[in-house]
Amino acid sequence: MIASSRDLEKRLAQLKREVPTRGFERHPVFIKSLAELPPELCSPAVTALPLSPTGQTLIVFPPQIQRGHHYVPRQALFFTPTEVTHVLASIWPGEPPQVTHLQGRGLLYLQVTLLLLYGFLEIVGQGPDSPVRLAVEFNTVAWDKLAAPVRRFVQAGRPEPVTPAAGVPVVPEAQSAAQALPLKFSNGIRLHGLLPGETLEDLVFQPGVNERVLFLFHRAVLANTLVLLTSHYVAVIREELKVAQGWIVAYIPRQSIATIQCRPAAQWNELIFQLDRESQSAAYSLRLNAESAQAWKSIWERHGGRWEDVPPGDPS
């Protein structure tokens, strides 16, 4: 339906008043089948989903208010061993929900943001004709329910089965660099960086960079950032510039990376991961200082990756 801005404001104000504020109604819940879905998440497109009879995880999230004012309707995530589906309710009564479906074998990149109580899951992957982006905002209390199926979905795109290894496998060349990391980031490798069965082959850590403002103040320019090269992925673990109490974690399948472009700027180098799956393209960007970018270039080329140095101002 087409609604005026005034109608939209009134509808959102009404919905915000109905958001649960206490008790278990605020938390996501597991369901066993699509028959348990709330009415606003049901439609013929949802009931026809190709869910697996085994190994599936179905999670329903209540309506939320995120970042103090942003309304997020009721939504659900359905995971099978190889696929994920996001269902987002409409804010208008009677309208069908929005359905987004992705397969693990078509993954271009996945990024999850966990900052205090704010969570955001972003998955970009191969679609029928062009890349599809799946985006989910959630309260981070739900991460305990989400973490395992999200990691299984990422692993579904690996080119061959992997036997989980005991402990945290690290090649000797990366061992000393991993041991020298700040405690938060050495824990980050264990908690987020290595998927089961992956081996850590190399890494670059960039400490955060601040600039002086008006002689008395400092402003964050670059965040603490750890870039990992594992058997099948590039994993990025970083902090947000203004909120150090949390994580932003990305997984990029190595087989999806066509090349990495490096474009220098005044205070950082912009690394652009050019991603490709069967002629469908996307990009993932990362900012590193010149020293860290050069260190990552050496690692990437040593492991057979393509690298392009792009002159400043070049629009390519």
N, C-alpha and C positions, 0 to 999 in steps of 0.2 A: 504494500500500500504506500501511497504518497502522502506524507503528513507534513504539516507546516512546522516551523521551528517552535512555535508556541505549543502546538499539540505534543511535540516530542518532549519539550521541557516538562509539561504537565504529566505526561506518562512516566517519565523517568523519576520525577518527584514522588509519584504514587508508588512506584516499584521500590524505591529506596526505603520508604516507610514500612514495606512488607518484608524487608530482609531480616532473617533471624538474627537476634542479638545475644542469645544465651543458649546454653545447653548443647546437647548433641545435634540439634538441628543445624548448627553452624559448621559441622564437620562433614567431610565427604564420607560416603558409605559404599561398601561393596554390595553388588547385587549378583544373583546367580544366573539370571536370564533376562532377555529383553522384555519379558512379560512383566517384570517388576519396575519398568521405567515409568517416571511420572508422565502424565498426559502431554505436557508441553514439549517433551522430548520424543514423542511418538509420531511417526509418519510412515507411509508405504516405503519410502527410501530407507528408513531405519530398519523396519522389520525385514526387509529383503537383504540386509547386510550378510556377507559370507563369513559368519563367525565360525571359529573352530569349535568342535564339540569337546575338545580337551585343551588344557593349557591356556584358557582364556582368563583375562582379568577385566571385569567391568566395574567402573568407578563412577558414581554420580556425585556432582558437586552442587551444593545449594547456591542460591543467588548470593552475591557478595558485593560489598563496596570496597574497592581497592584504591590505594593512594589517597584516601580521605574523601574522595568525591566521585570516583569513576564506578559506575554500575556495571556489574558483570552478571548476565542472566544465568539461570540454571544451565548446567552443561554436563556432559559425560565423556569419558574416554573408554574406548574398548580396545584392549590389546589381545592379539593372538600371538603365537610364537614368531610370526613373520610380518604382521600387519598392525596398523593402528588406525582407529577411526575417532574423530572428534565430532560430537553433536552439540550444537549450541542453540538454545531456545530463542525464539523471537520475543521481542518485547511487546508485540501486538497479539492480542487474543485471536486464536484461530489460524494464525500463520504457521506454516510448517517450520521445523528447525532447520538450521544450516548444517550440512553434513560434509565433512572433509575426510578423505580416505587416502592413506599412503601405505606403500609396501616397503619393507626394510631393504630389499635388494635394489631399490631405486633411490636410496638416501644420498642426498648431496651434503647436507650438514644438519646437525642437531645442536641447539644451544639451550641451556637451562640457567635461569637467573634465580638465585636464592638470596634475597636481601631482607634481613629481619623477617617480617611476616609476609613480604611480597614475593610471590613466585611467578615466573613466566617461562613457559615451555614453547620453544619455536623449533619446528621441524620443516625443512625444505627438501623436497624430493621430486622424483620424476612423476609426471602426471600423464594422462592420456595423450595430450598434445603439447603441453608446456609445463614447466615446473609448478608445483603446488606448494603453498605455504600453509602449515597448520599452526595455529597460535592459541595458547591456553593461559589465561591468567588464573592464579589460584593462591590460596593462603598456604604458606609454607608448612603448616602443620600437616598438610597432605603429602609432603615429600616422602615420608616413611612408606606410604602406600604406593607412591609413584615410582620410586627409585628403581626397584627391581624390574618391573615391566619395561621401563624406559631403557634400561641397559640391555635387556634381552632384545628389544626392538633394534637398537643400534647394532648389536652383534649379528642380527639376522642378515645383514648385508655383506658379511665377510665371505671371501671367495671360496673358502674351504672350511670344513669342520675343524674346530680347535679343541684340543684336550686341555681342560683347566690345569694349570700348574700350581704346585703348592707354594704358599708364601707370596712374596712380591718379586717376580723374576726381573732382574736388571742385569744387562751385560756389563762386564767389568769396566768398560770405558765410561759408562754413565754412573757407576756406583759412587765414585768420589764426589761428582757434581751433585748427585742426589743427597748425599750425606751433608753437604755444605749448605743446603737450602735452609731458610728460616723454618722454624718448627711448623708453622701453619701450612706452608707449602709442601713440606715433606709429608705431613699428614694428608694433604690434598692429593698427592699421588696415590696414596693408599685408598682414600675414600672415593675419589672421583676419577683420577687420571688413568688408571689401568683397569680395563675390563678383564673378566676372567679369561685366562689363556693367553693374554697379551704379554709381550716382552718389551720392556723399556730399552730402546736402543740409543737414545741421545736426548739432550734437553738443553734449553737456554732459559735462564732466569733473568728478568729485568727488574731491578728495584724501582720503586716509584720515583718519579721526578717531579719536583716542585719548582716554581719560579717565584721570585720576590716581587711583591706588589707594594708600591708606596713605601719602600724601605722597611716597614714594620710587619707586613703581612706576607703570607705565602699562599699560593694557589696551586692545587694539584694539576699537573699537565699530563703525566702518564701514570697509570696505575701499576702496582706490583703485578707482574705477569710472568707466568711459567708456560713455556711451549714445549710439549713433549712429542717425540717421535717414537711411536710404538710399532709393533709388527704390522698392523693394518690401518692405523689411524694417526692423524695429527690431533693431539688433544691440547686445548688451551684452557688454563686455569688462571683466572685473574680476579682482582678486586674491582669494584666500581669506584670511580674517582672520588665520589663524595661519601660513600658508605663502605667503610672497610670491614664492617661486621657481616660478612657474607661472601658469596662466591658467584662468579659467572663462569660456567664450564661449557666448552664446545667440543664436539667430536666431528672430525672431518675424515671420511674414508680416504685413504691414500689413493685408491684406484679411481676416485672421482676428481683428483686434482690434476688438471691438464698442465698448469704452470702457476708459478707464483710471481707476480709483478711487484716490484719495489719502486715506489715513487717518493723521493725525498721532499720534505717540507721544511719549514723554518725550525720547528721544534721536535719533529719526529719523522720517521719514515713510515709511509702507509704501505703495508703489505696487503696485496689483493690476491686472494686465492681464487683463481679462475677454475670453476668446477664444471664438469661435463659428464652427462649420462646419456648415451645414445642420441647425441645432437641436441639435447636439452641442457641449457647452460644457466648457471647462477654464479654468485660471487660472495665471498666472505672476507671481511676486512679486519685488519688488526694493526694497531699502532705500536711501534717499537722505536727506541732511540737508535742512532746510527750504529753504535757498537753492537747492540743486541741483534739488529737486523743483519749485520755482517756475519755475526756468529751463526745465525740461523741459516744464512745463505750457504756458508761452508758445510754445515750439516746436511742441508737439503741436497746440494749438488753431490756431496760425497756418497749419498745413498741413492743416487741416480735420478733425482728430481730435476725438472726444468725450472729455470729462473730467468727472469727478464728485468734488467735495470731500465726503468722508464725515466727519461729526463724530466725535471720539474716543469710543470705546465703542459706536458704532453697529454692530450685528451684521450689517448688510446687506453 
